[in-house]
């Protein structure tokens, strides 16, 4: 699903999808990965969320921030230098 499609889904529509795994870019359309995580939690998502990011000195910061706000999500960061 594209970023623009995801942005248009409401909480019920996301819940109806019954997603087990979600992957997104660090910034997807007008949402960043924290906002995406929060929307997923509001929809009852408790699966694995992969965030694709460029290489960063400490990607754990992203994991910690999302985990603090969205503890029910299993956050995994995937780094790729081609995303810069």
C-alpha positions as CSV (number, residue, x, y, z in Angstrom):
1,X,0.0,0.0,0.0
2,X,1.4,3.4,-0.8
3,X,1.9,6.2,1.8
4,X,-1.0,8.2,0.3
5,X,-3.3,5.2,0.7
6,X,-2.2,4.6,4.3
7,X,-2.8,8.3,5.1
8,X,-6.4,8.1,4.0
9,X,-7.3,5.1,6.1
10,X,-9.1,5.7,9.4
11,X,-8.7,3.7,12.6
12,X,-11.5,1.2,11.8
13,X,-10.2,0.7,8.2
14,X,-6.7,-0.1,9.6
15,X,-8.1,-2.4,12.2
16,X,-10.2,-4.2,9.5
17,X,-7.0,-5.0,7.6
18,X,-5.7,-7.1,10.5
19,X,-2.1,-6.5,9.7
20,X,0.6,-8.6,11.2
21,X,3.6,-6.8,9.7
22,X,4.0,-3.2,8.5
23,X,7.0,-1.6,6.7
24,X,7.4,2.0,6.0
25,X,10.0,4.6,5.2
26,X,11.2,6.8,8.0
27,X,9.0,9.5,6.4
28,X,6.1,8.3,4.4
29,X,4.1,11.1,2.7
30,X,3.1,13.6,5.4
31,X,3.7,11.1,8.3
32,X,6.9,10.1,10.0
33,X,7.5,6.7,11.5
34,X,6.4,7.7,15.0
35,X,3.0,9.0,13.7
36,X,2.6,5.8,11.7
37,X,3.3,3.7,14.8
38,X,0.8,5.8,16.8
39,X,-1.9,5.3,14.2
40,X,-1.2,1.6,14.1
41,X,-1.6,1.3,17.9
42,X,-4.8,3.2,17.8
43,X,-6.1,0.7,15.3
44,X,-5.1,-2.2,17.6
45,X,-2.0,-3.3,15.7
46,X,0.5,-5.2,17.9
47,X,2.7,-6.8,15.2
48,X,6.1,-6.1,13.9
49,X,6.8,-2.7,12.3
50,X,9.8,-2.3,10.1
51,X,11.1,1.2,9.6
52,X,13.4,1.8,6.6
53,X,15.9,4.5,7.4
54,X,19.2,5.8,5.9
55,X,22.3,4.9,7.8
56,X,22.4,6.9,11.0
57,X,25.0,7.0,13.8
58,X,22.5,5.7,16.4
59,X,19.3,4.1,14.9
60,X,18.4,2.9,18.4
61,X,17.1,6.4,19.1
62,X,14.3,5.8,16.6
63,X,13.5,2.4,18.1
64,X,13.5,3.9,21.6
65,X,11.2,6.8,20.7
66,X,8.6,4.6,19.0
67,X,8.8,2.0,21.7
68,X,8.2,4.6,24.4
69,X,5.1,5.9,22.6
70,X,3.9,2.6,21.2
71,X,5.0,-0.3,23.5
72,X,2.7,-2.9,21.9
73,X,4.6,-2.7,18.6
74,X,7.7,-4.8,17.9
75,X,9.8,-2.1,16.1
76,X,12.6,-3.1,13.9
77,X,14.9,-0.6,12.1
78,X,16.3,-1.6,8.7
79,X,19.1,0.7,7.5
80,X,19.9,1.3,3.9
81,X,22.5,3.8,2.7
82,X,20.5,4.2,-0.6
83,X,17.7,5.9,1.3
84,X,19.8,9.0,1.9
